[in-house]
Amino acid sequence: LFSATMPKLISELANTILIDPIRIAIDPVETTVEAIQQKIYYVLKRNKTNLLMHILEETKTESALVFTRTKHGANKLVKELGLNKIYAEAIHGNKSQGARTSALAKFKSHELRILVATDIAARGLDIEKLELVVNFDLPEVPETYIHRIGRTGRAGLSGESISFCSEEETDLLKDIERHIGKRIPLIENHRFSASYEKKEQRVAQKTPVQPSTQKPKSSVQNPQKNYYKSSKPFPKAVKKPTNQFTAPSEQQLKQLKKNQDAERFTPKKPNIK
């Protein structure tokens, strides 16, 4: 059994299968290649894709190998990049041998700029002039980190390794730094970090709210105001009839009495048939 790295789980499995195995291990003179410039970004998990696109735009790198922890994660990342007009292909265990060979050939010839891979699919890759390795997800085994970043900075050339660390991956980062024996330089104050987002929220909360200069609308409509705004004439008031009794004047009473007296003393004509 040969392996560039030997995780604990694989080592235990090998001991159950092999009979009296002899273990031969070669310790590297340097744990990590000094020619590789390593960086770490603390980033919110939901902002990882946006940070990757930002780095690819800023660095203008011609070739980037991006590592994810799962096959599903590799497919999802390729899809998200494609939605933002960044073409990439993935290689993992669910891809056919023909699809993996085709993607690798295009990546080596620089026809393909971004290759997304899982650890198993990327084993044994030898890519000339690979400029950038991105640990989109930190590996669960510290030795795998060395195996990943060792894809760049070969043949005396310089290379760059960028790792993303979400809140859920801080323990993995501690294990990696403990294994390589040094702290990985941290890139701070970028807009995809949790601290930056909290800072923006605090600034937004401190911004005073300007009072509105508009007068509140009244719920009672003024018909006269509406008529002034329109071309229609304002309706005239209509005098309503009343049933109220009005007392006669003194002169009217005298005339009424005079008429009644005249009618009383006037002799009636006989009715002759």
C-alpha positions as CSV (number, residue, x, y, z in Angstrom):
1,L,0.0,0.0,0.0
2,F,1.5,3.3,-1.1
3,S,0.2,6.8,-0.3
4,A,1.5,10.3,-0.2
5,T,-0.5,10.8,3.0
6,M,-1.7,8.2,5.5
7,P,-4.8,9.4,7.4
8,K,-5.5,7.6,10.7
9,L,-8.6,5.9,9.3
10,I,-6.8,4.5,6.3
11,S,-3.9,3.4,8.5
12,E,-6.3,1.5,10.8
13,L,-8.0,-0.1,7.7
14,A,-4.7,-1.2,6.3
15,N,-3.8,-2.9,9.6
16,T,-7.0,-5.0,9.4
17,I,-6.3,-6.1,5.8
18,L,-2.6,-6.5,5.6
19,I,-0.7,-9.4,7.3
20,D,2.4,-8.3,9.3
21,P,2.9,-5.2,7.2
22,I,6.2,-3.3,7.3
23,R,5.8,0.5,7.5
24,I,8.3,2.6,5.6
25,A,7.9,6.4,6.0
26,I,10.0,9.2,4.5
27,D,9.9,12.4,6.4
28,P,10.3,15.4,4.1
29,V,13.1,17.8,4.9
30,E,10.6,20.7,4.7
31,T,7.0,20.2,5.7
32,T,5.8,22.8,3.2
33,V,7.5,24.2,0.2
34,E,9.0,27.6,1.1
35,A,8.5,28.9,-2.4
36,I,4.7,28.8,-1.9
37,Q,3.2,32.0,-0.5
38,Q,0.4,30.9,1.9
39,K,-2.6,33.0,2.9
40,I,-5.7,32.4,5.0
41,Y,-9.0,34.3,4.8
42,Y,-11.6,34.1,7.6
43,V,-14.9,34.2,5.7
44,L,-18.5,33.5,6.2
45,K,-19.5,30.2,4.7
46,R,-22.2,31.9,2.5
47,N,-19.6,34.3,1.2
48,K,-17.0,31.8,0.0
49,T,-18.0,31.8,-3.6
50,N,-18.1,35.6,-3.8
51,L,-14.6,35.8,-2.2
52,L,-13.3,33.3,-4.7
53,M,-14.7,35.3,-7.6
54,H,-13.2,38.5,-6.1
55,I,-9.7,36.8,-5.8
56,L,-9.9,35.4,-9.4
57,E,-10.7,38.9,-10.6
58,E,-8.0,40.7,-8.6
59,T,-5.2,38.2,-9.3
60,K,-5.9,37.7,-13.0
61,T,-4.4,34.2,-12.6
62,E,-4.2,32.0,-15.7
63,S,-4.6,28.7,-13.8
64,A,-6.3,28.0,-10.5
65,L,-6.9,24.6,-8.9
66,V,-9.7,24.8,-6.3
67,F,-10.2,22.0,-3.7
68,T,-13.6,21.2,-2.2
69,R,-14.3,18.6,0.5
70,T,-17.1,16.8,-1.3
71,K,-18.3,15.9,-4.8
72,H,-21.5,17.7,-4.2
73,G,-19.6,20.8,-3.2
74,A,-17.5,20.7,-6.3
75,N,-20.6,20.5,-8.6
76,K,-22.3,23.3,-6.7
77,L,-19.3,25.6,-7.0
78,V,-18.9,25.0,-10.7
79,K,-22.6,25.8,-11.1
80,E,-22.4,29.0,-9.1
81,L,-19.3,30.2,-11.0
82,G,-21.1,29.5,-14.3
83,L,-24.1,31.6,-13.2
84,N,-21.6,34.5,-12.8
85,K,-20.1,33.8,-16.3
86,I,-16.9,32.2,-14.9
87,Y,-16.4,28.9,-16.7
88,A,-15.0,26.0,-14.6
89,E,-15.0,22.2,-14.7
90,A,-15.0,19.6,-11.9
91,I,-13.2,16.3,-11.4
92,H,-14.3,13.8,-8.7
93,G,-15.2,10.2,-8.2
94,N,-18.7,10.5,-9.9
95,K,-17.2,11.8,-13.1
96,S,-16.4,9.3,-15.8
97,Q,-12.7,8.6,-16.7
98,G,-13.2,10.3,-20.1
99,A,-14.7,13.4,-18.5
100,R,-11.8,13.6,-16.0
101,T,-9.2,13.1,-18.7
102,S,-10.8,15.7,-20.9
103,A,-10.9,18.3,-18.1
104,L,-7.3,17.7,-17.1
105,A,-6.1,17.9,-20.7
106,K,-7.8,21.3,-21.1
107,F,-6.5,22.5,-17.8
108,K,-2.9,21.5,-18.5
109,S,-3.0,23.2,-21.9
110,H,-4.5,26.4,-20.3
111,E,-7.6,26.0,-22.3
112,L,-9.4,25.7,-19.0
113,R,-8.6,28.4,-16.4
114,I,-10.3,26.9,-13.3
115,L,-10.4,23.3,-12.2
116,V,-12.5,22.3,-9.2
117,A,-11.4,19.0,-7.6
118,T,-11.8,16.7,-4.6
119,D,-8.7,15.2,-2.9
120,I,-9.1,11.7,-4.3
121,A,-9.5,12.9,-7.9
122,A,-6.5,15.2,-7.7
123,R,-4.1,12.6,-6.4
124,G,-1.0,12.3,-8.6
125,L,-1.7,15.4,-10.6
126,D,1.4,17.1,-12.0
127,I,0.5,20.4,-13.6
128,E,3.2,22.6,-14.9
129,K,3.2,26.3,-14.1
130,L,0.2,26.1,-11.8
131,E,-0.1,29.6,-10.3
132,L,-2.7,29.2,-7.6
133,V,-4.2,26.6,-5.3
134,V,-7.3,27.5,-3.4
135,N,-8.6,25.5,-0.4
136,F,-12.2,26.4,-0.8
137,D,-12.9,23.9,2.0
138,L,-10.1,23.1,4.5
139,P,-9.2,19.4,4.6
140,E,-10.0,17.3,7.6
141,V,-6.6,15.7,7.6
142,P,-3.6,18.1,8.1
143,E,-1.4,16.1,5.8
144,T,-3.8,16.6,2.9
145,Y,-3.2,20.4,3.2
146,I,0.5,19.8,2.3
147,H,-0.5,17.5,-0.5
148,R,-2.9,20.1,-2.0
149,I,-0.6,23.1,-1.9
150,G,2.3,21.0,-3.2
151,R,0.6,21.2,-6.6
152,T,2.0,24.7,-7.1
153,G,5.5,26.1,-6.7
154,R,7.2,23.1,-8.5
155,A,10.4,23.1,-10.5
156,G,11.8,26.1,-8.6
157,L,8.8,28.3,-9.6
158,S,6.9,30.4,-7.2
159,G,3.3,29.6,-6.3
160,E,0.5,30.8,-4.2
161,S,-1.9,29.0,-1.8
162,I,-5.1,30.6,-0.5
163,S,-7.3,29.0,2.1
164,F,-10.8,29.9,3.2
165,C,-11.7,29.3,6.8
166,S,-15.3,29.6,8.0
167,E,-16.3,29.6,11.7
168,E,-17.0,25.9,11.5
169,E,-13.4,25.2,10.3
170,T,-11.4,27.0,12.9
171,D,-10.4,23.7,14.6
172,L,-9.2,22.3,11.2
173,L,-7.0,25.4,10.7
174,K,-5.5,24.9,14.2
175,D,-4.6,21.3,13.3
176,I,-3.0,22.4,10.0
177,E,-0.9,25.1,11.6
178,R,0.2,22.7,14.4
179,H,1.2,20.2,11.8
180,I,3.3,22.5,9.6
181,G,4.7,24.2,12.7
182,K,3.9,27.8,11.8
183,R,1.0,30.3,11.6
184,I,-0.4,31.0,8.1
185,P,-0.5,34.7,7.4
186,L,-4.0,36.1,7.8
187,I,-5.6,38.5,5.4
188,E,-7.8,40.8,7.4
189,N,-10.3,43.6,6.7
190,H,-11.8,42.2,3.6
191,R,-15.5,42.7,2.9
192,F,-16.4,39.0,3.0
193,S,-15.5,38.4,6.6
194,A,-17.9,38.2,9.5
195,S,-16.1,41.1,11.3
196,Y,-16.6,43.4,8.3
197,E,-20.2,42.5,8.0
198,K,-20.8,43.2,11.7
199,K,-19.0,46.6,11.2
200,E,-21.3,47.5,8.3
201,Q,-24.3,46.6,10.5
202,R,-23.1,48.8,13.3
203,V,-22.6,51.7,10.9
204,A,-26.1,51.3,9.5
205,Q,-27.6,51.3,13.0
206,K,-25.7,54.5,13.9
207,T,-26.9,56.4,10.8
208,P,-29.6,58.9,12.0
209,V,-33.0,58.7,10.4
210,Q,-34.0,61.9,8.7
211,P,-37.5,63.2,9.6
212,S,-39.9,63.3,6.8
213,T,-40.8,66.7,5.4
214,Q,-44.1,65.6,3.9
215,K,-47.3,66.4,5.8
216,P,-49.3,63.4,6.8
217,K,-52.3,62.8,4.7
218,S,-55.7,63.4,6.4
219,S,-58.2,60.6,6.2
220,V,-61.0,63.2,5.9
221,Q,-61.4,64.4,2.3
222,N,-62.2,68.0,1.7
223,P,-64.6,68.2,-1.3
224,Q,-64.1,72.0,-1.7
225,K,-60.3,71.5,-2.0
226,N,-60.9,68.8,-4.7
227,Y,-63.1,71.1,-6.7
228,Y,-60.5,73.9,-6.6
229,K,-58.0,71.4,-8.2
230,S,-60.5,70.3,-10.8
231,S,-62.2,72.2,-13.6
232,K,-65.7,71.5,-12.3
233,P,-67.7,74.4,-10.7
234,F,-68.3,74.2,-7.0
235,P,-71.9,73.0,-6.4
236,K,-74.3,75.7,-5.1
237,A,-76.1,75.2,-1.9
238,V,-79.8,74.2,-2.3
239,K,-82.3,75.8,0.1
240,K,-84.3,73.0,1.7
241,P,-88.1,73.5,2.2
242,T,-89.2,73.7,5.9
243,N,-92.6,72.8,7.5
244,Q,-92.3,75.3,10.2
245,F,-95.5,77.4,11.0
246,T,-95.3,81.2,10.6
247,A,-97.7,83.3,12.7
248,P,-99.9,85.9,10.7
249,S,-99.3,89.6,11.3
250,E,-101.7,91.9,13.0
251,Q,-102.8,93.5,9.8
252,Q,-103.6,90.0,8.3
253,L,-105.7,89.2,11.4
254,K,-107.8,92.4,11.0
255,Q,-108.4,91.7,7.3
256,L,-109.5,88.1,8.1
257,K,-112.0,89.3,10.8
258,K,-113.4,91.9,8.4
259,N,-114.1,89.3,5.8
260,Q,-115.7,87.0,8.2
261,D,-118.2,89.7,9.5
262,A,-119.1,90.7,6.0
263,E,-120.0,87.1,5.2
264,R,-122.1,86.8,8.4
265,F,-124.4,89.8,7.8
266,T,-124.9,89.5,4.1
267,P,-128.5,88.1,3.5
268,K,-128.7,84.9,1.5
269,K,-130.9,84.7,-1.7
270,P,-133.9,82.4,-1.5
271,N,-133.6,79.1,-3.3
272,I,-136.6,79.1,-5.8
273,K,-137.2,76.0,-7.8
